[in-house]
């Protein structure tokens, strides 16, 4: 099967998909983030069936439980499955398969890959990210969660917040501080944190849209095996860069062509309100379409350059910044088109989607590094402009903490 042509593969994929997957149903914003135990169990079962049938991990090497085919084969399957329901738990699916899995592939030991990747592909392991803390967000290198070596194991203590999907995850990629006597970007180590382990408490956070996507995670003397390190001990900043490339949407491969249709969601709301013939409404929809095309073109271009080995991971900041800038602009257009139907609506109405998009439109301007952090990264690392003054540079992190207490 490793040498199967794309046309033959497409025929096989189409036949299996039509025989085994239901047609896709529309998922309204806000229906994500409050996944139930039943939804998670159903995901595991359906992902397991996908895996057993040979349609999971299409472009993942066979030695890790994948199919060992090309990205082109994976793209063919995605195209054929576009109108069908694949296993999906929203943010948990994105983080597990779109961020954590490729990061593991790029950085971890063979034993780590062989231990975890087959279980991920089969739906037996769902992953979240344990990044931000009450005192460290965009400045991720300022984290205080501590990992202490104890023979062949590590003991971890600390608190994480805004951990999407942690409520139902099996593992979290957890950044910790393992050396306090070096500068803050050094002495960091990532672990695979088992979220059902003794000493771990996950507390969901109620959101403005009624969901429970975000969580706090408390770790009190949690024991983690020494072979559950992602990357190298005390060199966690390297793994951080790798993971953030995928988190910021570069190299994810989910954008291969420009949008062909005018913003379908905005057309729907205009039709439902009978305003499609209004010139101002048409201008707003056209503007949103321009935003969609520009973002898609940028993503495709950045991914092409990065896959060619040019520009480095810093180019991912362009993709992330585009999301942070354009999402609020587009959401504002949606609210203007929806008008009062975005303020008062029945469940499932198109206006509810515009309302929730507006409530959530600042996500990408904050999560994964704020717009300001992306602009700094682009200026200093991509364009080579002078760096900002850094009074912490070269100081051991222990000294940075002591100095902060004197301010």
VMD Tcl script that draws the C-alpha trace (Angstrom):
set ca {
  {0.00 0.00 0.00}
  {3.02 2.30 0.46}
  {3.21 2.76 -3.30}
  {-0.49 3.16 -4.04}
  {-1.22 5.92 -6.52}
  {-3.34 8.92 -5.55}
  {-6.16 8.08 -7.96}
  {-6.48 4.51 -6.71}
  {-6.21 5.73 -3.13}
  {-8.95 8.29 -3.73}
  {-11.28 5.60 -5.08}
  {-10.66 3.37 -2.06}
  {-11.09 6.27 0.36}
  {-14.32 7.42 -1.29}
  {-15.81 3.95 -1.15}
  {-14.91 3.43 2.52}
  {-16.07 6.88 3.58}
  {-19.45 6.57 1.88}
  {-19.99 3.13 3.41}
  {-18.84 3.93 6.94}
  {-19.21 7.61 7.80}
  {-22.40 9.64 8.29}
  {-22.95 12.90 6.46}
  {-21.66 15.97 8.30}
  {-24.03 17.99 10.43}
  {-23.66 21.65 11.15}
  {-22.00 22.37 14.51}
  {-22.88 25.74 15.95}
  {-20.24 27.75 17.83}
  {-20.65 27.24 21.54}
  {-21.46 23.56 21.16}
  {-17.76 22.92 21.70}
  {-15.95 22.99 25.01}
  {-18.62 21.30 27.12}
  {-18.00 17.81 25.81}
  {-19.66 15.08 27.84}
  {-18.28 11.75 29.01}
  {-20.54 10.17 26.40}
  {-19.10 12.35 23.61}
  {-15.55 11.46 24.61}
  {-16.39 7.74 24.72}
  {-18.03 7.98 21.30}
  {-14.94 9.76 19.92}
  {-12.63 7.05 21.21}
  {-14.80 4.34 19.68}
  {-15.09 6.01 16.27}
  {-11.40 6.98 16.19}
  {-10.55 3.38 17.03}
  {-12.63 2.14 14.10}
  {-10.89 4.64 11.80}
  {-7.52 3.39 13.04}
  {-8.39 -0.29 12.70}
  {-9.58 0.30 9.13}
  {-6.26 1.93 8.17}
  {-7.47 5.54 7.76}
  {-5.81 7.15 10.81}
  {-2.26 8.47 10.73}
  {-2.13 8.26 6.95}
  {1.12 10.24 6.70}
  {2.56 8.98 10.01}
  {5.45 6.46 9.73}
  {4.34 2.83 9.97}
  {6.73 2.12 12.86}
  {4.59 4.42 15.01}
  {1.27 2.91 14.00}
  {0.60 5.09 10.98}
  {0.16 4.17 7.33}
  {3.51 5.51 6.12}
  {2.00 7.31 3.14}
  {2.55 10.85 1.92}
  {0.93 14.12 2.90}
  {-0.69 14.05 -0.54}
  {-2.46 10.82 0.42}
  {-3.63 12.39 3.67}
  {-4.91 15.41 1.73}
  {-6.84 13.12 -0.64}
  {-8.60 11.43 2.27}
  {-9.41 14.81 3.85}
  {-10.90 16.04 0.57}
  {-13.09 12.96 0.18}
  {-14.20 13.15 3.84}
  {-15.00 16.86 3.72}
  {-18.78 16.39 3.78}
  {-18.72 13.52 6.27}
  {-18.40 13.27 10.04}
  {-14.93 12.29 11.18}
  {-14.20 11.77 14.90}
  {-14.00 15.25 16.38}
  {-13.90 16.71 19.88}
  {-13.14 20.26 18.81}
  {-10.18 21.72 20.68}
  {-9.04 18.35 22.04}
  {-8.85 16.94 18.52}
  {-6.95 20.00 17.27}
  {-4.44 19.95 20.12}
  {-3.94 16.18 20.09}
  {-3.54 15.69 16.34}
  {-2.63 19.17 15.08}
  {-0.16 20.33 17.74}
  {1.03 17.60 20.10}
  {1.36 14.72 17.63}
  {3.57 16.56 15.09}
  {5.63 18.00 17.95}
  {6.25 14.51 19.32}
  {7.23 13.30 15.87}
  {9.70 16.14 15.43}
  {11.45 16.03 18.81}
  {10.93 12.95 20.98}
  {12.88 9.74 21.45}
  {12.03 6.58 19.53}
  {10.74 4.87 22.65}
  {8.50 7.85 23.46}
  {7.08 7.88 19.93}
  {6.44 4.16 19.90}
  {4.81 4.31 23.32}
  {2.42 7.19 22.68}
  {1.76 7.74 18.96}
  {-0.10 4.45 18.29}
  {-2.34 5.14 21.28}
  {-3.01 8.68 20.02}
  {-3.91 7.43 16.56}
  {-6.25 4.80 18.01}
  {-8.08 7.35 20.18}
  {-6.79 5.93 23.45}
  {-4.83 9.07 24.36}
  {-6.18 12.61 24.20}
  {-3.74 15.44 24.95}
  {-3.95 19.04 26.10}
  {-1.32 21.72 26.70}
  {-0.26 22.78 30.19}
  {1.35 26.13 29.39}
  {0.12 29.36 30.99}
  {0.19 29.96 34.73}
  {-1.38 32.65 36.91}
  {1.89 34.60 36.67}
  {3.11 33.58 33.21}
  {1.14 33.85 29.99}
  {2.66 35.38 26.87}
  {5.98 35.39 28.74}
  {5.97 31.60 28.87}
  {9.60 31.44 29.98}
  {8.52 32.99 33.29}
  {6.75 29.82 34.48}
  {7.15 28.69 38.10}
  {5.90 25.09 37.99}
  {8.77 23.10 39.46}
  {10.04 19.62 38.55}
  {12.55 17.96 40.89}
  {14.47 14.83 39.96}
  {14.10 11.91 42.35}
  {16.17 9.02 41.03}
  {14.46 7.68 37.91}
  {11.36 9.85 38.40}
  {10.43 13.51 38.69}
  {8.16 15.24 41.22}
  {6.13 18.13 39.82}
  {4.41 20.95 41.71}
  {2.61 23.94 40.26}
  {-0.52 25.40 38.72}
  {-1.58 25.82 35.09}
  {-4.51 27.84 33.76}
  {-6.45 28.27 30.51}
  {-5.67 24.64 29.62}
  {-8.14 23.90 26.83}
  {-9.76 20.48 27.05}
  {-7.87 19.35 30.16}
  {-11.14 18.13 31.68}
  {-11.23 15.13 29.33}
  {-7.57 14.79 28.34}
  {-5.44 11.78 29.29}
  {-2.13 13.62 29.11}
  {-0.88 17.18 29.00}
  {2.38 18.47 27.59}
  {3.60 20.32 30.68}
  {6.41 22.88 30.75}
  {8.31 23.00 34.05}
  {11.38 24.62 35.53}
  {14.13 22.16 36.32}
  {17.07 24.54 36.88}
  {16.63 27.87 38.68}
  {20.27 28.95 38.46}
  {20.40 29.65 34.72}
  {18.65 32.37 32.63}
  {14.89 31.89 32.43}
  {14.81 30.57 28.86}
  {17.23 27.83 29.95}
  {16.53 25.25 32.62}
  {13.07 24.37 31.26}
  {11.85 20.82 30.67}
  {8.66 19.40 29.13}
  {6.91 16.32 30.51}
  {4.02 14.12 29.47}
  {1.80 14.76 32.48}
  {-0.77 11.99 33.14}
  {-3.88 13.92 34.15}
  {-5.38 10.99 36.05}
  {-2.29 10.68 38.25}
  {-2.45 11.08 42.02}
  {-1.95 14.73 42.96}
  {-3.53 16.20 39.80}
  {-6.75 18.21 40.15}
  {-8.50 19.62 37.05}
  {-11.04 22.40 37.60}
  {-13.13 23.60 34.63}
  {-13.70 27.36 34.17}
  {-17.17 28.54 33.18}
  {-16.99 30.79 30.10}
  {-19.09 33.68 28.85}
  {-20.53 31.47 26.08}
  {-21.66 28.86 28.60}
  {-18.92 26.36 27.72}
  {-16.27 24.69 29.88}
  {-13.35 24.54 27.46}
  {-10.74 26.18 29.72}
  {-9.48 24.55 32.89}
  {-7.18 25.14 35.82}
  {-4.81 22.26 36.59}
  {-3.24 21.88 40.03}
  {-0.25 19.55 40.51}
  {0.76 18.59 44.04}
  {3.74 16.22 44.31}
  {2.85 14.46 41.07}
  {5.25 11.67 40.13}
  {6.24 11.40 36.46}
  {8.53 8.75 34.98}
  {11.93 9.87 33.77}
  {11.31 8.61 30.24}
  {8.28 10.89 29.84}
  {10.41 13.91 28.91}
  {9.62 15.59 25.59}
  {12.89 16.70 24.05}
  {15.84 17.09 26.40}
  {16.09 17.96 30.09}
  {16.82 21.68 30.61}
  {16.46 22.35 26.86}
  {12.72 22.83 26.82}
  {12.80 26.14 24.97}
  {13.76 24.27 21.82}
  {10.66 22.05 22.14}
  {8.60 25.20 22.84}
  {9.63 26.71 19.51}
  {8.75 23.50 17.68}
  {5.33 23.22 19.28}
  {4.45 26.89 18.77}
  {5.09 26.55 15.04}
  {2.25 24.03 14.89}
  {0.07 25.91 17.38}
  {0.29 29.07 15.30}
  {-1.08 27.24 12.29}
  {2.05 26.81 10.19}
  {2.92 23.37 8.82}
  {-0.50 22.06 9.88}
  {-1.50 21.51 6.27}
  {-5.15 22.49 6.83}
  {-5.06 25.20 4.17}
  {-4.17 24.18 0.62}
  {-6.17 26.54 -1.59}
  {-7.81 29.96 -1.54}
  {-11.51 30.27 -0.64}
  {-13.62 29.96 -3.75}
  {-16.95 31.14 -2.35}
  {-17.92 34.39 -0.71}
  {-18.06 34.03 3.08}
  {-20.85 31.40 3.38}
  {-21.71 32.20 7.00}
  {-22.17 35.89 6.24}
  {-24.20 35.17 3.13}
  {-26.48 32.99 5.23}
  {-27.13 35.69 7.82}
  {-27.79 38.28 5.09}
  {-30.22 35.94 3.33}
  {-32.03 35.17 6.56}
  {-32.53 38.90 7.13}
  {-33.42 39.68 3.53}
  {-30.60 42.22 3.15}
  {-28.55 40.71 0.31}
  {-29.61 43.46 -2.09}
  {-28.38 46.19 0.25}
  {-25.19 47.74 -1.20}
  {-23.61 48.27 2.23}
  {-24.26 44.64 3.18}
  {-22.69 43.44 -0.07}
  {-19.67 45.66 0.59}
  {-19.24 44.16 4.07}
  {-19.44 40.59 2.74}
  {-16.90 41.47 0.04}
  {-14.57 42.93 2.66}
  {-14.82 39.77 4.78}
  {-14.05 37.68 1.70}
  {-10.90 39.74 1.15}
  {-9.89 39.01 4.76}
  {-10.48 35.28 4.17}
  {-8.44 35.25 0.96}
  {-5.55 37.25 2.43}
  {-5.30 34.96 5.45}
  {-5.42 31.84 3.30}
  {-2.81 33.17 0.87}
  {-0.50 34.10 3.74}
  {-0.86 30.69 5.38}
  {-0.20 28.84 2.11}
  {2.84 31.01 1.35}
  {4.36 30.70 4.83}
  {3.89 26.94 4.85}
  {5.47 26.61 1.39}
  {8.51 28.63 2.44}
  {8.91 26.75 5.73}
  {8.58 23.32 4.10}
  {11.34 24.38 1.70}
  {13.56 24.92 4.75}
  {13.70 28.71 4.54}
  {12.79 31.36 7.05}
  {12.78 29.15 10.15}
  {9.99 28.71 12.65}
  {9.74 32.46 13.23}
  {7.63 32.79 10.08}
  {4.78 31.07 11.93}
  {4.27 34.34 13.79}
  {2.89 35.87 10.58}
  {0.11 33.25 10.47}
  {-0.67 33.68 14.15}
  {-0.72 37.49 13.91}
  {-3.06 37.36 10.92}
  {-5.57 35.39 13.01}
  {-5.26 37.84 15.88}
  {-5.83 40.83 13.60}
  {-8.47 39.55 11.17}
  {-10.70 37.53 13.51}
  {-11.97 40.62 15.40}
  {-12.47 42.56 12.15}
  {-14.46 39.74 10.60}
  {-16.50 39.17 13.76}
  {-17.41 42.86 13.82}
  {-18.75 42.53 10.27}
  {-20.81 39.51 11.32}
  {-22.36 41.45 14.19}
  {-23.21 44.37 11.92}
  {-24.87 42.05 9.39}
  {-26.78 40.14 12.07}
  {-27.88 43.34 13.86}
  {-30.57 42.62 16.46}
  {-30.64 38.92 15.57}
  {-27.19 38.63 17.18}
  {-28.56 40.05 20.43}
  {-31.86 38.21 20.70}
  {-32.15 34.82 19.03}
  {-33.59 31.35 19.34}
  {-31.21 28.44 19.85}
  {-29.64 27.44 16.53}
  {-30.44 30.70 14.73}
  {-27.72 32.07 12.46}
  {-27.55 35.17 14.65}
  {-26.29 33.08 17.56}
  {-23.23 32.10 15.52}
  {-22.40 35.77 14.88}
  {-22.83 36.57 18.57}
  {-20.57 33.76 19.71}
  {-17.98 34.54 17.03}
  {-17.87 38.08 18.39}
  {-17.50 36.91 21.99}
  {-14.65 34.61 20.96}
  {-12.97 36.85 18.40}
  {-10.07 37.90 20.64}
  {-8.88 34.34 21.28}
  {-6.08 34.35 18.73}
  {-4.95 37.84 19.71}
  {-4.08 36.42 23.14}
  {-3.67 32.62 23.15}
  {-0.43 31.11 21.93}
  {1.29 34.48 22.37}
  {-0.41 37.87 22.06}
  {-0.38 40.06 18.95}
  {2.29 42.18 20.61}
  {4.50 39.12 21.16}
  {4.08 38.11 17.51}
  {5.04 41.59 16.32}
  {8.14 41.51 18.51}
  {9.07 38.09 17.16}
  {8.60 39.18 13.55}
  {10.57 42.38 14.08}
  {13.49 40.87 15.96}
  {13.79 37.34 14.54}
  {12.28 37.47 11.06}
  {13.29 41.00 10.05}
  {16.45 41.30 12.15}
  {15.54 44.63 13.76}
  {17.22 45.70 17.03}
  {15.93 43.86 20.09}
  {14.10 45.56 22.94}
  {16.00 46.28 26.15}
  {15.93 43.20 28.39}
  {16.99 43.82 32.00}
  {16.73 40.08 32.75}
  {19.18 38.99 30.06}
  {21.87 36.66 31.38}
  {20.55 36.64 34.94}
  {19.81 33.33 36.70}
  {16.05 32.94 37.02}
  {16.41 32.69 40.81}
  {17.93 36.19 40.77}
  {15.17 37.48 38.47}
  {12.60 36.31 41.02}
  {14.52 37.91 43.90}
  {14.78 41.22 42.00}
  {11.05 41.17 41.22}
  {10.20 40.97 44.93}
  {12.10 44.24 45.48}
  {10.18 46.21 42.83}
}
mol new
graphics top color blue
foreach p $ca { graphics top sphere $p radius 0.5 }
foreach p [lrange $ca 0 end-1] q [lrange $ca 1 end] { graphics top cylinder $p $q radius 0.2 }
display resetview
